[in-house]
Amino acid sequence: MNSLNYEEAISKDYRTYCQYYISLLRTKHILIFSFYPTRDYNSQIIKIYIFFLTFTINWVVSAMFYSDSTMHKIYIDKGSFDITYQLPQMCYSFIISTILNGALNVLGLYEQSLISFKNDKKNNINMKNILSNILCKMIFFFIITFILIFLFWIYLGCFCAVYKNTQIHLFMDVLSSFVISFISPFFINLLPGIFRIKSLKNKRPYMFKFSKILQLL
């Protein structure tokens, strides 16, 4: 329903604001999307795989932001975790990890391909071609992710071997950044429904387009 265009949504989408909001959380909240069983066209195993891969990406990106000034700050604070000092770094890690996770979703999730094929009755493309394209995406997805996991393993192994006293500090940094990714969708996804529901009731297509843009955030 969330992928319908304006003309289709007017005639088919009669959901309330709460129903639309919950549908966004089911598809955009990484924890709910990965572990809550839904009747979509994506593989549950791949969704869980992407979840743990996202955690690893967050870990590596957080480690990359550790500079000499960060190490000096940890030394001055005698290893205590200063969340106010680390907050910008956690936000940067969250943003970069979200972008990389979106790229992985494009490769690893194939729901939109099947939905487009199912909804387009005039499509003459053979189903075998669709499945062949999905298979190629899956192969490319796992090759890329296995290479990334290998590189991440080397980088984190070297980092933790050199900076032994920062391992707990890094873990707290990653955990805090991941908590942000769990909390932020509850607030971000409040906005699209405000414009979508109003646009369908008052027949304002420009507001509907704006809600579709917000839906991508």
C-alpha positions in Angstrom: 0.0 0.0 0.0 2.8 2.4 0.8 4.2 2.1 -2.8 0.9 3.1 -4.5 0.8 6.2 -6.6 -1.7 9.0 -5.8 -4.5 7.8 -8.1 -4.3 4.2 -6.8 -4.0 5.4 -3.1 -7.2 7.4 -3.3 -9.2 4.4 -4.4 -7.5 1.7 -2.4 -5.8 3.1 0.7 -8.4 3.7 3.5 -6.0 3.2 6.4 -5.9 5.4 9.4 -2.9 7.4 10.5 -2.0 4.8 13.2 -2.2 2.0 10.7 0.0 3.8 8.2 2.5 4.7 11.0 2.7 1.1 12.1 3.2 -0.1 8.5 6.2 2.3 8.3 7.7 1.0 11.5 7.4 -2.6 10.3 9.4 -1.8 7.1 11.8 0.9 8.4 12.6 0.1 12.0 15.6 -2.3 11.6 14.8 -4.4 14.7 11.1 -4.8 13.8 11.8 -5.3 10.1 14.5 -8.0 10.8 12.8 -10.1 13.5 9.1 -9.4 13.3 7.5 -11.9 10.9 5.6 -10.2 8.1 4.1 -11.4 4.9 6.4 -9.7 2.6 8.5 -11.0 -0.3 11.9 -10.8 1.4 13.8 -13.6 2.9 13.7 -13.6 6.7 17.2 -15.0 6.9 18.6 -12.2 4.7 16.9 -9.6 6.8 18.5 -11.0 10.0 21.8 -11.2 8.1 21.6 -7.5 7.2 20.7 -6.6 10.8 24.0 -8.1 12.1 25.9 -6.8 9.2 24.6 -3.3 10.0 25.8 -3.7 13.6 29.3 -4.6 12.2 29.3 -1.6 9.9 28.4 0.6 12.8 31.3 -0.8 14.8 33.8 -0.2 12.0 32.6 3.3 11.2 32.7 4.2 14.9 36.3 2.9 15.1 37.3 5.0 12.1 36.3 8.2 13.9 38.7 7.5 16.8 41.5 10.2 16.3 44.4 11.3 18.4 42.1 13.9 20.1 39.6 11.2 21.0 42.4 9.0 22.5 43.7 12.0 24.5 40.2 12.7 25.8 39.8 9.1 26.9 43.2 9.3 28.7 42.2 12.6 30.4 38.9 11.1 31.5 40.7 8.0 32.7 38.6 5.7 30.5 35.2 7.0 31.5 32.6 7.3 28.7 31.7 11.0 28.1 28.4 10.7 26.0 28.3 14.5 25.4 31.8 14.4 23.8 31.0 11.3 21.8 27.5 12.3 20.7 28.6 14.0 17.4 30.7 10.9 16.6 27.7 8.6 17.3 25.5 10.7 15.0 28.0 10.5 12.2 28.3 6.8 12.6 24.5 6.4 12.6 24.2 8.5 9.4 27.0 6.7 7.5 25.8 3.3 8.7 22.2 4.1 7.6 23.4 5.1 4.1 25.5 1.9 3.8 22.6 -0.2 5.1 20.3 1.4 2.5 22.7 0.3 -0.2 22.8 -3.2 1.1 19.0 -3.3 1.2 18.9 -2.4 -2.5 21.0 -5.5 -3.3 19.7 -7.9 -0.7 16.0 -7.2 -0.6 13.9 -8.0 -3.7 10.4 -7.3 -2.6 9.9 -4.3 -4.8 10.9 -6.3 -7.9 8.2 -8.9 -7.2 5.6 -6.3 -6.3 6.2 -4.3 -9.5 5.9 -7.5 -11.6 2.7 -8.6 -9.7 1.0 -5.2 -10.0 1.9 -4.6 -13.7 -0.6 -6.7 -15.5 0.6 -5.5 -18.9 4.2 -6.6 -18.2 5.4 -9.2 -20.7 8.6 -10.0 -18.9 8.9 -13.7 -18.2 8.9 -14.6 -14.5 12.1 -16.6 -15.1 13.9 -13.4 -16.1 12.8 -11.8 -12.8 14.0 -14.7 -10.8 17.3 -14.7 -12.8 17.8 -11.1 -12.0 17.1 -11.7 -8.3 19.6 -14.6 -8.2 22.3 -12.4 -9.8 21.6 -9.7 -7.2 21.9 -12.2 -4.4 25.2 -13.6 -5.7 26.6 -10.1 -6.0 25.2 -9.2 -2.6 26.9 -12.1 -0.8 30.2 -11.5 -2.6 30.3 -7.9 -1.6 29.2 -8.5 2.0 31.7 -11.4 2.5 34.5 -9.1 1.2 33.3 -6.4 3.6 33.2 -8.7 6.5 36.7 -9.9 5.8 38.0 -6.3 5.6 36.1 -5.4 8.8 37.6 -8.3 10.6 41.1 -7.2 9.7 40.5 -3.6 10.6 38.8 -4.2 13.9 41.3 -6.9 14.8 44.2 -4.4 14.2 42.4 -1.6 16.0 41.6 -3.6 19.1 45.1 -5.1 19.2 46.8 -1.7 19.1 44.3 0.2 21.3 43.5 -2.5 23.9 42.3 0.0 26.5 39.6 1.5 24.2 37.7 -1.7 23.5 35.1 -1.2 26.1 34.9 2.5 25.3 34.3 1.6 21.6 31.7 -1.0 22.5 29.8 1.7 24.5 30.0 4.1 21.6 28.7 1.5 19.1 25.9 0.4 21.5 24.8 4.0 22.0 24.8 4.6 18.3 22.7 1.5 17.7 20.2 2.6 20.4 19.8 5.9 18.5 18.9 3.8 15.4 16.3 2.0 17.4 14.7 5.2 18.8 14.9 7.6 15.9 12.4 5.7 13.6 9.6 6.2 16.1 9.9 10.0 15.7 11.0 10.2 12.0 8.0 8.1 10.8 5.5 10.4 12.5 5.9 13.0 9.7 4.9 11.2 6.5 1.4 10.2 7.8 0.5 13.7 8.6 0.8 14.8 5.0 -0.4 11.5 3.4 -3.6 11.1 5.3 -4.5 14.8 4.8 -3.7 14.7 1.1 -5.9 11.7 0.5 -8.8 13.2 2.4 -8.6 16.7 0.8 -7.3 15.5 -2.6 -4.0 17.4 -2.6 -1.5 15.5 -4.8 1.4 17.8 -4.0 1.1 16.9 -0.3 1.0 13.2 -1.2 4.3 13.6 -3.2 5.9 15.3 -0.2 4.8 12.5 2.1 6.4 10.0 -0.3 9.6 11.9 0.0 9.4 11.9 3.7 8.7 8.2 3.6 12.1 7.6 2.1 13.9 9.0 5.2 
